[in-house]
Amino acid sequence: MYNRKDFLKRSGGAALGLMLGPSLYAGCSASSRSKATGSISAVGLQLYSLRDDLPGDPKGILKQVAAFGYKEIESYEGAQGMFWGMGHKGFKQYMDELGMKIVSSHCDYTNDFERKAAEAAEIGMSYLICPYLGKQKTLDDYKRLAGTFNTAGEICKKNGIRFAYHNHDYSFRLQDGQYPQDIFMQHADKSLVDFEMDIYWVVTAGQDPIAWLKKYNGRFRLCHVKDRKKGAAPKPDEPNLSVIVGTGSIDFKTILAEARREGMQHYILEQEAYEKSPIECVKEGAAYLNKLVF
């Protein structure tokens, strides 16, 4: 079994260094909450959701994922690499056979990144993403890391793809009077770097995802749709409070509607804790998202 923190520290470049209920959305008018504007055209899945199942039978598990109605895949660097032992071209070929597309992957952007960007571009991926950095000691550390994002963004741009950063709760918690996420947003060059909003972690930090989407219009291009246990107060670093998407406390109908208005392009389910088997959790989550109208 992969340990989440160990994986994130390896693949996120760590070497470089509330319960939210209806009251949160009281500021949204009834008409904005209820007005149906569309649905997710291509529901995505972060493969970390199936981290214990994939290594034993990547092709078999991916075939099941396709049958659940997922159209986009976001991978990560497990023991078999981003492409699960198939190589980048072999993985794309299998995705084509299944009617899915790998649009992004979490990876270690501090190691052999030129090759990773070239391979990702060669098979039509859109993003390579830093998944984790961890809380830093000083605000200057976040500024320095934003500079490394820009460097990675230059490499991606050269290859015709984009670089992005995926948040956890630490960047949405005040540190020395500032939100580290603000530092990332302000010091990462928007021509080079996008952001993947993990909605669960924003909520876990006691923050309003909609407020951040509006504050940085067009900067959050991908999101992790991950639900949170009902009645749970915000606490740091508790992925065990993730529940099957659609059964928890997060108002995805409202949030995703605003996300689309603010430039969101990819909606990717992630499951970190399991009430049932991992495959059943992502199956039920897909059923919810494929029917969601917002």
N, C-alpha and C positions, 0 to 999 in steps of 0.2 A: 504493500500500500504506500502511495506517495504521501508524505507529510506536507501539508499545505505551506507551512512556514518555510520548511527546508527548500521546497520547490521554488517558492517565490523569491527567496533569498538568492538561489542560484540563477533563476531566469530573469530577475528584475534588476540585476546590476547592483546588488547590495554591497558589492565590493567597492562601490563608489561612496562609499560612505555608510425610548421615548414612546415612548409609545406615541405614534403619530396617527391620530384618527381623523375624523371628518373636520375637526376644528382647524387643522392645518390648512385646509383648503377653503375656509370660510370666506376668504377674499375673492374666490372665484364665483361668478354669478351662476345662478341655476341654469341659465340658458347655455353658458359655456361648458358646464359640466355635462349637460344632457345632449347637446347637439352632436349628432353623429356625422363625422366628416370622412370616414373611411376605415380601413383596416390595415394590418401589416401584410404587405404583398409578399414578403419572403421572410418567414420566421427563421431565426438563427439559433444555433446551439454552440455554447462553449464546451469543447470536448472534455475539459477538466471535470465536468459534471459526471462523466462516466470513467473516471480515472482508475477505478478498480476493475473494470470490465474490459476496457479497450486493449490492454497489453496482451491478453490471452487470445483474442480473436478480433483484431481491428476491422477486417472486412465484414465479418458477421455482424458486429455491433453497428457499424456504419450503415449496413443494409437495413437494420431495424430502425435506425434513426430516420432514414429516408422514408420508410413506410409510415412513420408517425406524422409526416407532413413538414419536416424541416427542409428548407431550401438553401440555407446558408450555414456554413461551418466556420467556427473560429477554433483553431487548434492551439496547442501549447507544446512546449519542449519537454516531453516526458522522456523516459529512458530510451525510447525508440526514435526520438527526434520529432520534429514538427510533422513529418510525413509518415510516421508509423511504419517505418521499415520499407516503404514502397518507393522512396525517392520522390522528388517533387513532381516529376513528369508522370510517374506511375500513380501517385496519389490523385493528380488531376484527372488522369484517365478514368480512375475508378469513380471519382466524383461525377464525371460526365455520364458514366454508365448508370449511376444512381439518380441522376437528375438534380444533383446538388452542386454548390459552388463553394470552394474555400475562399472566403473574402479576407480573412485576417488570421494572425496567430500571435499569441504571447510568446516572447522570446527574450533571451539574454542579449541585449543590444551592445554589451561591452565585449563580446567575444565573437570573432569571425563574422562581423556584421555585414561586411561588403558581400561576402558569399551569400548570406541569407537573403539580403535584399535583392541580389541578382536572381536567385532561384525563385523567390516570391514573385518578382516581376515577370519572369519567364512563363509562369503558369497563370498569369492574370489576376493575382491577388491584389487587393487594394491597400492593405495595411500590415505593418509589423508594429507590435505594441509592447511597451514596457509594462509588466503587470504589477510591480511592487518595488518600493525602495525602502520603506520603513521610516519611522519618525526620525528626523535629523536633530542634531544637537543645537544648531543655530539657524537663524533665518538666512544667513549668508550661504549655508549649506544648500538650502533649497534653490537659491539663485544660481549656485554653481551647477547643480543638477539640471536646472533648466537650460543651462548652456550646453550640457551634454545631450539634451534632447535636440537642440538645434543642430549639433554635429550629426547626430543620427538622422535628423530630418534632411540634412543636405545629402547624405548617402542615399536615402530613400528617393529624394527628388531626382537625383542623377539617374536612378533606375526607373523613374516613372511611377513610383508608388508613394505612400504617405507613411509618416511615423506618428504614433499616438501614445499617450500615457493613460493607464487605467488606475483610477483612484481606489484607496481604501478610506477608512474613516479618519485616519490621522491628519490628512491634509485639509479636512473640513472641521478641525477642532482648533480653537485659538491657541496660539503659541507665541508668547511674548507680544501679545496684543494684535497679532495678525493671523490670518488664515493662510497656511502654506499653499493652499490651492490658488489663492489670489496671486501669490508670488510666481507659481508655475504659469498661470495664465498670462501674467504681465511680462514675464521674462522669456517665455518661449515664443519664438517668432511664428506668428499665425500663418505666414506663408509656407512654413515648414512643418509645423506641429499641430496636430489635432488632439482631441481628448475623448476618452471613452468613459462615460459616466456610469459607475456602478451605483444604481439607484439605492440598493440595499444599504451600502456603506454610507451614502449621504444621509439617509434616514437614521441609521444607527448613530451618526454623529449629532442627531437632533436638528438637522438642517432641512430646509425646504428645497427639494430638487427643482421645482418650478422657478423659484427665485434665482437660482444659479443659472438655469437655462436662459432666463431672460437677461441676466447680468452679462453673460458672455454669449450673446446671440451668434449662432453659427460656428462656435468653437467645439461644441460637443457633437461629434458626428456619429458615434456609436454609443450604445448603452447596454449595460447588463441588466436584464429583467430578472430580478431575484427577489422573492417575497420574504417577509419577516413575520415571525410568530405574533399572533394577536395578543394584545395586552402586555407586551414586553417593553419595559422602559429602555431608553437608549443607554447602552454601555459600550465601551470600546472592545473591539477585537472578539466578537462572538459569532462566528460563522455557524455555530450549532443552532442558532435561532432561525436559520433559513428553513422555509417550509415550501411545499409544492406551490408553484406559481398559480395565483388565483385563489388561494385558500387563506392567505394571510391578511395583514393589516394595510398593505400599501395600495393606494388608489391608482392603479396603473391606467385606468380609463382616462382619468384627468391628466396625469403626468405625461403619458405618451401622446395625448392630443396636443399638449403644449410643446412637447419635444419636437414633434413634426413641424409645428409652426416656427420653431427656433432652429431648424436645419438638420434635425436628426435623420440619418440615412440607414442605420443598421440596428435592428432590435434583436438582441442575442440573449437567450435564456441561459442562466447559470444556476446550478443546484449544488449547494455545498454540504448540506446535511440531509438526511434521508428519513422519512417516515415510513417509506416502503422501500422496495429494491430501487437502486438508482435508475434502472431502465424504466420502471413503472412511474417514477417521479417525472422523468423527462417526457414520457408518453402523455401523462395527464397535463403537464405544463404546455405541451404542444397543442393539445386539444383546446385548452383555454385560450391561448394566444391566437390560434387560427380562427377562432370564433369571435374574438374581441373586436368590437366596433367602437371607434372613438373619434 
